[in-house]
Amino acid sequence: MLQISSECAAPVSGALEEDRIILMENEVYRLPQTHQEIQVLSGIAWITLDQQDIILRSHEKASLAPSKNFAVISALNNMPLILTLRQDKNPVRT
């Protein structure tokens, strides 16, 4: 399940690790299952996870619930897509 937010909250120091990804037209990125938050810095993202699609625009973010599947991300509208991806460095094991 995806949770969308348009707020830009700073991560708690030391709790999250951040990566920046740039996707061009016709590129697809398979998000590692360890990443729990996606924020679009520029462009429009199309994200698919567990047969659910979501569109995120600049400055929007989504939190991903744990899943056995990978999320797939691609850029829309022939514009470069710039994302930050955050992962929990100390995941809670269930």
N, C-alpha and C positions, 0 to 999 in steps of 0.2 A: 504494500500500500504506500502511496506517495502522499506526503503532506506538503502543501505549497504555502509559501510565505513571501511577502514582498519586503519584509524588514531586513535590514543589513546589520545583523548582530555579530559582534566579535566573538571568536571562540574563547573558551576558558583556557588560560595559559597552561601549556603542557599537556592538555587533555586531547587535543586534536592535531592531526598532521594534515597539511594542505598541499595539493598539487595543482598546477595550472596547465590546462590543455587548450590547444587551438585546433579547431577543425575547419577545413575548407570544404567547398562544394563537393559532393559525392564521397566524402570521407565518413566513416562510421567508427565509433569507439565503443568497445565492450568494457563497461565499468567493472572493476574488480569488486567482488562481494564485500570486501572490507570497507569500502567507502559508503558513508551514510548520508552525506549531504552534498548537493550540487547547487552552485550559484552561478547564474549567467551574468558575466560582466559586460558582454557585448554580443549582439546578434540574437537569434532565436533558436532554441533547442527543441528537438523532438526526442522525447525519452519514452522508451517502451520497457515495461517490467511486468511480468506475470500477466500478460495479455491486457495490460492497461497502458494507454497512451496519455501523455501529458505534453503540453507546449509551455515552455518557459521563455519569457522575454527578459531583456536587460534588467538587472537588479532584482530579479525574482529568484527564489531558491526553493528547493524541494528536499525534504527529508525522506529517506528510504527506510522502510521497515526491513528487518532481516528477511532474506529470501534464499531459497536454494538455487534460484536462477540469476543470471547476469542481467543487468540493465544495459540497453543499447541506446546510444546517443548519436544523433546526427544533426547537421546544420540545416536550417530552412532559409528560403528566399535568396539563394545565391550570395549570401553574405558570410564572411568568416564568423565563426562562433568561438568566443573565448569564455572558458569556464574555470571556476575553482572547484576542486573536489576535496572534500574533507573526510578523513577516516579517523576512527577512534583508535588511538595507540594502545589503549588498555581496554579491549572489548570485554563486556560482561558475558561470561559463559553460562549457558542455560542447559 
